[in-house]
Amino acid sequence: MPELRIDPLTGLRAIIAGERAARPGAFSSKIDERPPIDPEHDPFAEGNEDRTPPEVWAQRPDGGGPDTPGWKVRVVPNLYPALGEGEPDAADDPMRSGRGMPELFTSRPAVGAHEVIVNSPRSVSALVDLTPDELEVAMDAWRTRMSTHRDAAYAHLIVNEGVQAGASLPHTHSQLYALPFVPAAVARERERFTAYLERTQGRNLLGDVLQEEVRIRERIVAIDSEAVVICPFASRMPFEMMLIPRTPRARFQDDGPLGAKLLHEALSRLQSALGGLPPLNMWVRTAPSGAGEFCWHVDIVPRLAQLAGLEMGTGVSLNIVPPEQAAAALRDAT
């Protein structure tokens, strides 16, 4: 019998219907064929710094000038930015308040920052191709750049891997959007954290979710001293995972463990369980500017199913692989 589940963090609903996995073509895409990258033609490879816009930041442990080799992580402006430069204008939703006829077509300049973070000087296409230590260096750079844009209303860091997940260049990289507004999905999650805090007299929503997941153990993928990886209760996609710090912290930018080694292990288990790398999207969810009660987490969403009319028209997800089944397969993977 399919189940209708409610995500405790967002309140969004997902239908878990494992029986539909037997349908022909249930998975629209499985493994992403990724040929080796030719370093000579790779604009993100070490030694090709002149093929990108001038860098805005880099980690160079042995020193060296900008736009030269010797870096571990390098940040450049996006060549085709989604956000322009300038001071943000107030762009409140005219339907939220006021009296009389609202402005029906509201438009403001989309300003902020849009950066590309090159995760490694090596010409590899996925985070799992890095060593755990290299991934930790990359994640620490994510934190540094998000802190740099602390004045933005929201800093959204993403990783797209594979053409079907939106990656236009194969070399592993992240993108950081410093947004002049708090996205509705983030605001909704923040409101639920605040409501839970008030209802339980001071408890952290994701901290309690994690505690219960560890007690039940049905959806645990992996665990270490820094973090836990689970398949969320109301997973939207097959084999969706979430990395959660063992100790709740509102912001990814705050000092503390990043869970890099566990993230690498989770991606390795995904690759093993599926027999190869699927295209995937990943993002860091952190507290928006000014928010107090929250807990950061990293969402990993393999693109193993295609959004159709139900998902796009209602916002209700239809997942044909129950998270308990996905977690068991990932735990068994080596």
Secondary structure by P-SEA (a helix, b strand, c coil): cbbbbbcccccbbbbbccccccccccccccccccccccccccccccccccccccccccccccccccccccccbbbbccccccccccccccccccccccccccccccccccbbbbbbbccccccccccccccaaaaaaaaaaaaaaaaaaccccbbbbbccccccccccccccbbbbbbcccccaaaaaaaaaaaaaaaaaccccaaaaaaaaaaaaccccccccccccccccccccccbbbbbbbcccccccccccccaaaaaaaaaaaaaaaacccccbbbbbbcccccccbbbbbbbbbbcccccccccccccbbbbcccaaaaaaaaaacc
